[in-house]
Amino acid sequence: MSIMLLMPTAALAEDHGDHSGHSESGMEMGTATPAAELRITLDTALTEHAFLAIEAMRKGVDGAEDFDQAAAALTSNSDDIAAAVSSVYGEENGAAFLEIWNSHIGYFVDYVTATAEDNQEGIDQALAELEEYKVEQAAFFATATEDRLPAAALEEGLQMHIDMLLTAFDAYAEGDFETAYTQEREAIMHMGGFAEQLSVAIADQFPDQFENTNPDTPAIDLRAQLNYVFTEHAGLAAMAMQDGADGAESFDQAAAALNANADDLAAAVASVYGEDAGAQFAEIWNSHIGYFVDYVVATGEGNTEGQEAAKAELDGYIVEQAAFLETATEGRIPAADLEAGLTEHVGQLLTAFDSYVAGDYETAYSSIREAWAHMTMPAAGLSAAIVDQFPDQFGGDMPGMPSTGMGGMAAAEENGFPIGYLMALLFVMIGGSALAVRKYGSDKQ
């Protein structure tokens, strides 16, 4: 079984001991178990699908020069998902999945083309084809999982996925950019729910191959939540920078979506430690977003000196953020390692942007995909550190087989794990403890 080998998401976690063990009560609490790698691999690929699909549809309706490369990135993502399916169910089933999966991408393209041509008949035809796809795809997963994911529930979830992508696209085409970006974020999160439930079904179906580990525990849920926030940050940052370079009408809303992603983390800090701690985090984290904006502006002005100043500011941010997180985790993730990872993150986004501006769209989208995948590493390392730091809070197994095909956050609430509690736990990646937050603030002074 090689599905977990597709993306080495646990690289940072491996540097800080074995986090695949159990609590004193015997309950599974690891973040780097075989089942965890399965879930994170699926989460990373499926959420990226939603992101790339919406961005490619936007490029299509705009008649953008980089549409072919955006579409190629989406196709490469499909190949990754198919490879994951093949690693579990064999090459023949992987090929069958890919044919079905790619058909719905084609139907979305048909919908975009028809919308651009104001062809209602073409729109209706694409919707009818998506309806057929939904049934066929649901039947595939129901059969593959031996009905661990029922076809009816899968159809419902797939319809939600289709509706979210179309709503995001329609809103964008109509100039309602706020709805477009809000719906994009919801679509990305929704696919994380499907990844969770598919991983549970697979791990239950092949227990020996996943060492009888469960992908649906509090510890792994934390890692998946961090995975969602960090990977989405990379994608939203890259596209906001593109909008900035283009002077796009949607830039303000693209930037707002990126800021909303950052607010998810800052609010978690404030909810536990108060407004001062939340503001401290927001100031550091948001600074690097601002420096990227400075770089975009300087590039648009042909201001080399401004570009270099922005890079220098980003270098300073890297050191400050790394020191903050080292303090938060009480040294579980050394600042030097964090600096290396943050440097790579910054470099990937700048390469994606510079390549886009230069018209090298192939490199641009390759770098965006690298940035998306890279952010799985801090999610792995930080979640491992958090669980090691607060083992009593992550010692229990989650409930068993989900009852729906693609339930996401709502399903987690129904299954007895309050998402508000999970979000509150995110403070640890930033604050560590109230003492650590205060100590770091005093050290800065």
C-alpha positions in Angstrom: 0.0 0.0 0.0 1.7 3.2 -1.2 -0.9 5.9 -1.0 0.8 7.7 1.9 4.0 7.9 -0.1 2.6 10.3 -2.7 3.3 13.3 -0.6 5.8 13.2 2.3 3.7 15.3 4.6 5.3 14.2 7.9 8.8 15.3 7.2 8.9 17.9 10.0 7.1 15.6 12.4 9.8 12.9 12.0 12.4 15.3 13.4 10.7 15.4 16.8 10.3 11.9 17.9 7.6 9.2 17.4 4.2 10.7 17.4 2.4 7.6 16.2 1.8 6.1 19.7 -1.0 6.0 22.2 -2.1 7.8 25.3 -1.9 6.4 28.8 -5.4 5.2 28.4 -4.4 3.2 25.3 -6.2 5.4 22.9 -4.6 6.3 19.6 -3.2 9.8 19.6 -0.5 10.0 16.9 -0.4 12.5 14.0 1.9 10.4 11.7 0.2 7.0 11.7 -0.3 5.2 8.4 -4.0 6.2 8.5 -3.1 9.8 9.1 -0.8 9.8 6.0 -3.7 8.4 4.0 -6.1 11.1 5.2 -3.6 13.9 4.7 -2.7 12.7 1.2 -6.3 12.7 0.2 -7.0 16.0 1.9 -4.2 17.7 0.2 -5.1 16.5 -3.3 -8.9 16.9 -3.0 -8.9 20.3 -1.5 -6.3 21.4 -4.2 -8.8 20.1 -6.8 -11.5 22.5 -5.6 -9.0 25.4 -5.6 -7.6 24.7 -9.0 -11.0 23.9 -10.6 -12.4 27.3 -9.6 -9.3 29.2 -10.6 -9.2 27.4 -14.0 -12.9 28.2 -14.6 -12.2 31.8 -13.9 -9.3 31.9 -16.3 -11.5 30.3 -18.9 -14.3 32.8 -18.7 -11.8 35.7 -18.7 -10.1 34.3 -21.8 -6.8 34.5 -19.9 -3.5 33.7 -21.5 -2.6 31.3 -18.7 -5.8 29.2 -19.0 -4.0 26.3 -20.6 -1.5 26.1 -17.8 -4.2 26.5 -15.2 -6.1 23.6 -16.8 -2.9 21.5 -17.0 -2.3 22.0 -13.3 -5.8 20.8 -12.6 -5.2 17.8 -14.8 -2.0 17.0 -13.0 -3.9 17.1 -9.7 -6.4 14.6 -11.2 -3.5 12.3 -12.0 -2.3 12.5 -8.4 -5.8 11.5 -7.1 -6.0 8.7 -9.6 -2.6 7.4 -8.5 -3.8 7.4 -4.9 -6.9 5.4 -6.0 -4.7 3.0 -7.9 -2.4 2.4 -4.9 -5.4 1.2 -3.0 -7.6 -0.5 -5.6 -5.3 -1.4 -8.4 -4.4 0.2 -11.8 -7.5 -0.9 -13.6 -9.8 0.8 -11.0 -7.5 3.8 -11.0 -7.9 4.2 -14.7 -11.7 3.8 -14.4 -11.8 6.4 -11.7 -9.7 8.8 -13.7 -12.0 8.5 -16.7 -15.0 9.3 -14.6 -13.3 12.0 -12.6 -11.9 13.8 -15.7 -15.4 13.8 -17.3 -16.7 16.2 -14.7 -13.8 18.5 -15.3 -14.7 18.5 -19.0 -18.4 19.2 -18.1 -17.3 22.2 -16.1 -15.3 23.4 -19.1 -18.4 23.0 -21.2 -20.3 25.1 -18.6 -17.7 27.8 -18.7 -17.7 27.9 -22.5 -21.4 28.1 -22.7 -21.5 30.8 -20.1 -19.0 32.9 -22.0 -21.1 32.4 -25.2 -24.4 33.2 -23.3 -25.6 29.8 -24.6 -28.4 28.6 -22.3 -28.8 25.4 -24.1 -25.1 24.6 -23.6 -25.4 25.5 -19.9 -28.3 23.1 -19.5 -26.5 20.4 -21.3 -23.4 20.7 -19.1 -25.7 20.6 -16.0 -27.3 17.4 -17.3 -24.0 15.8 -17.9 -22.8 16.8 -14.4 -26.0 15.1 -13.0 -25.0 11.9 -14.8 -21.4 12.2 -13.6 -22.6 12.5 -10.0 -24.4 9.2 -10.2 -21.6 7.4 -11.9 -18.9 8.7 -9.5 -21.0 7.8 -6.5 -21.5 4.3 -7.7 -17.7 3.9 -8.2 -16.9 4.9 -4.7 -19.7 2.9 -3.2 -18.6 -0.2 -5.0 -14.9 0.4 -4.3 -15.5 0.9 -0.5 -17.9 -2.1 -0.5 -20.8 0.3 0.5 -18.9 1.8 3.5 -19.8 5.1 1.7 -23.4 4.6 0.5 -24.2 5.8 -3.0 -27.1 8.0 -2.0 -24.9 9.9 0.5 -22.1 10.2 -2.0 -24.5 11.6 -4.6 -25.7 14.2 -2.1 -22.1 15.2 -1.3 -21.1 15.3 -5.0 -24.0 17.5 -5.7 -22.8 19.9 -3.0 -19.4 19.9 -4.6 -20.8 20.7 -8.0 -23.1 23.4 -6.7 -20.3 25.1 -4.8 -18.0 25.2 -7.8 -20.8 26.5 -10.0 -21.9 29.1 -7.5 -18.3 30.4 -7.1 -18.0 30.6 -10.9 -21.4 32.1 -11.6 -20.7 34.8 -8.9 -17.4 35.6 -10.4 -18.8 35.8 -14.0 -21.5 38.2 -12.7 -18.9 40.4 -10.9 -20.0 39.3 -7.4 -16.5 38.7 -6.3 -17.2 38.6 -2.5 -19.6 35.6 -3.0 -17.1 34.0 -5.5 -14.3 33.9 -3.0 -16.5 33.0 0.0 -17.8 30.1 -2.0 -14.3 29.1 -3.1 -13.2 28.7 0.5 -16.3 26.7 1.4 -15.6 24.4 -1.6 -12.1 23.8 -0.5 -13.2 23.0 3.1 -16.0 20.7 1.8 -13.5 18.5 0.0 -11.6 18.1 3.2 -14.7 16.5 4.6 -14.8 14.0 1.8 -11.1 13.2 2.3 -11.8 12.4 5.9 -14.7 10.1 5.2 -13.0 8.3 2.3 -9.9 7.7 4.5 -12.1 6.2 7.2 -13.7 3.9 4.7 -10.4 2.8 3.2 -8.7 2.3 6.6 -11.7 0.2 7.8 -11.6 -1.8 4.5 -7.8 -2.6 4.7 -7.0 -2.6 8.4 -3.8 -4.7 8.1 -2.3 -2.4 5.4 -2.9 0.7 7.7 -1.7 -1.1 10.8 -5.2 -0.9 12.3 -4.8 2.8 12.8 -7.8 5.2 12.6 -7.6 8.4 10.4 -10.4 10.1 12.4 -8.9 10.9 15.9 -8.6 14.3 17.6 -4.9 14.4 16.9 -5.3 13.7 13.2 -8.3 16.0 13.0 -6.0 18.8 14.3 -3.4 18.0 11.7 -6.0 18.0 8.9 -7.4 21.3 10.1 -3.9 22.8 10.0 -3.4 21.2 6.6 -6.5 22.9 5.3 -5.5 26.4 6.7 -1.9 26.3 5.5 -2.4 24.9 2.1 -5.3 27.3 1.4 -3.1 30.2 2.5 -0.5 29.3 -0.2 -3.2 29.0 -2.9 -5.0 32.2 -2.0 -1.8 34.2 -1.6 -0.6 33.1 -5.1 -3.8 34.0 -6.8 -4.2 37.4 -4.9 -0.7 38.3 -6.1 -1.7 37.4 -9.7 -4.8 39.7 -9.3 -2.6 42.4 -8.0 -0.2 42.2 -11.0 -3.2 42.2 -13.4 -4.9 45.1 -11.7 -8.0 42.8 -11.6 -11.3 44.1 -10.4 -11.5 41.1 -8.0 -8.2 42.0 -6.2 -9.8 43.4 -3.1 -12.0 40.4 -2.7 -9.1 38.0 -3.4 -7.1 39.8 -0.7 -10.1 39.7 1.7 -10.2 35.9 1.3 -6.5 35.7 2.1 -7.1 37.9 5.2 -10.1 35.8 6.2 -7.8 32.7 6.2 -5.4 34.6 8.5 -8.2 35.7 10.7 -9.2 32.0 11.3 -5.9 31.7 13.2 -5.9 35.0 14.9 -9.4 34.5 16.2 -8.4 31.2 17.7 -5.6 32.9 19.7 -7.9 35.7 20.9 -10.6 33.2 21.9 -8.2 31.5 24.3 -5.7 34.2 25.4 -7.6 37.4 24.7 -7.3 40.2 22.2 -3.7 41.1 23.0 -2.4 37.6 22.1 -4.6 37.5 19.0 -3.4 40.9 17.9 0.2 39.8 18.5 -0.1 36.8 16.2 -2.1 38.8 13.6 0.6 41.4 13.5 3.4 38.9 12.8 1.4 36.7 10.4 -0.2 39.6 8.5 3.1 41.4 8.1 4.3 38.8 5.6 1.1 39.1 3.6 1.8 42.9 3.5 5.3 42.4 2.4 4.1 40.2 -0.5 1.8 43.1 -1.5 4.7 45.5 -1.3 6.6 43.2 -3.7 3.7 43.1 -6.1 3.3 46.9 -6.1 7.1 47.3 -6.6 7.0 44.8 -9.5 4.2 46.7 -11.2 6.1 49.9 -10.9 9.3 48.4 -12.2 10.9 49.4 -8.9 13.8 47.1 -8.3 14.8 48.8 -5.1 11.2 48.3 -3.7 11.4 44.6 -4.6 14.6 44.2 -2.7 13.2 46.1 0.3 10.2 43.8 0.3 12.4 40.7 0.2 14.5 42.1 3.1 11.2 42.6 5.1 10.2 39.0 4.3 13.6 37.8 5.6 13.0 39.7 8.8 9.5 38.1 9.1 10.9 34.6 8.7 13.2 35.1 11.7 10.5 36.7 13.8 7.8 34.0 13.0 10.3 31.2 13.6 11.3 32.5 17.0 7.6 32.9 17.9 6.7 29.4 17.0 9.8 27.9 18.7 8.7 29.6 21.9 5.1 28.5 21.4 6.1 24.8 21.1 8.7 25.1 23.9 11.5 24.1 21.5 9.8 21.1 20.0 10.3 22.7 16.6 13.7 24.6 16.5 13.7 28.0 15.0 16.4 27.0 12.5 14.1 24.4 11.0 11.2 26.8 10.9 13.4 29.4 9.2 14.3 26.9 6.5 10.7 26.0 5.9 9.5 29.6 5.9 12.3 30.5 3.5 11.1 27.8 1.1 7.5 29.0 1.4 8.4 32.6 0.6 10.6 31.5 -2.3 7.9 29.4 -3.9 5.4 32.2 -3.8 7.8 34.7 -5.2 8.8 32.3 -8.0 5.2 31.7 -8.8 4.6 35.4 -9.0 7.7 36.4 -10.9 7.1 33.6 -13.4 3.5 34.7 -13.9 4.6 38.3 -14.6 7.2 37.1 -17.0 4.6 35.0 -18.9 6.2 31.7 -17.9 2.9 30.2 -16.8 4.1 26.6 -16.7 6.6 27.5 -14.0 4.1 29.7 -12.3 1.5 26.9 -11.8 4.2 24.4 -11.0 5.4 26.6 -8.2 1.8 27.2 -6.9 1.4 23.4 -6.7 4.7 23.1 -5.0 3.7 25.8 -2.5 0.4 24.0 -1.8 2.2 20.7 -1.2 4.9 22.3 0.9 2.5 23.7 3.4 1.5 20.2 4.4 4.9 20.0 6.2 4.4 22.7 8.8 0.9 21.3 9.4 2.5 18.0 10.1 5.3 19.3 12.3 3.1 21.7 14.3 0.4 19.2 14.9 2.9 16.7 16.1 4.4 19.3 18.5 1.0 20.3 19.8 -0.1 16.7 20.5 3.3 16.1 22.2 2.8 19.3 24.2 -0.8 18.6 25.3 -1.2 14.8 25.2 -4.2 14.7 27.5 -6.2 16.7 25.0 -5.6 14.3 22.1 -5.8 10.9 23.7 -9.2 9.7 22.4 -10.5 8.1 19.3 -13.1 9.8 17.2 -16.4 8.1 16.5 -16.5 5.4 13.7 -17.8 5.3 10.2 -19.3 8.6 9.0 -22.9 8.5 7.9 -22.6 10.7 4.9 -20.4 10.9 1.9 -18.9 14.3 2.2 -19.9 15.8 5.5 -17.0 18.0 6.5 -17.4 20.3 9.5 -21.1 19.8 10.1 -20.6 16.0 10.2 -17.8 16.4 12.7 -20.1 18.4 14.9 -22.8 15.7 14.6 -20.3 13.0 15.5 -19.6 14.6 18.8 -16.4 16.6 18.3 -17.1 20.3 18.6 -15.3 22.3 15.9 -15.2 25.3 18.1 -13.0 23.2 20.5 -10.8 22.2 17.6 -10.4 25.7 16.4 -9.6 26.8 19.9 -6.8 24.2 19.9 -5.2 26.0 17.0 -4.0 28.7 19.4 -1.2 26.3 20.4 0.6 26.6 17.1 0.9 30.3 17.8 0.7 30.8 21.6 2.0 27.5 23.2 0.9 28.8 26.6 -0.1 32.1 28.1 3.3 32.2 29.7 5.1 31.6 26.4 3.1 34.4 24.7 3.9 36.9 27.4 7.5 35.8 27.6 8.0 36.2 23.9 6.4 39.7 24.0 8.6 40.8 26.9 11.7 39.4 25.1 10.9 41.5 22.1 10.8 44.6 24.3 
